[in-house]
Amino acid sequence: MKKQNVGIILIVLGALLMIVSYFSAKFNLGFLANLVDYNWFQMFALLLIIVGIVAHIVIAKRS
């Protein structure tokens, strides 16, 4: 894996976590249905997106 892709991977992972929590609540997917109600889960996904953006900018400026 290239070092330049770390930021993009973190952004995509955070976005996927938010999408999974949204659709699990919308379609009532069993034990995942309450993920949208947990603030720590949403904040973790947001933190991954922010860290990914910052990492992508820092890595792009260095290369």
WONOR-V564293 format. One record per helix or strand of 3 or more residues. SS is the DSSP state (A for helix, B for strand). FROM is the first residue (numbers start at 0). LEN is the number of residues. Records with the same first field share a line. If there is no record, write none. Layout:
# WONOR-V564293
SS->FROM-LEN, FROM-LEN
This chain:
# WONOR-V564293
A->2-24, 29-3, 34-3, 38-24
